[in-house]
Amino acid sequence: MSEQSTKVHPSEPQRSRAVFSLEDFTLLQVAVAHYLKEIKDKPEAVKYSNLHHRLGRIG
């Protein structure tokens, strides 16, 4: 006979693991700042500027 494995279901959902570290956010902010210099006169620069600001608030 084969044994059945019993799965234990926690009463609360497990916390998901972070995909990025705080250092990653700093690196992304630097990269976005560099890219902003390249596209400063283009319409999408506003979106990247907002992203740069949000990344700065995380760290």
Helices and strands as residue ranges (DSSP letters): H 22-38, H 45-58
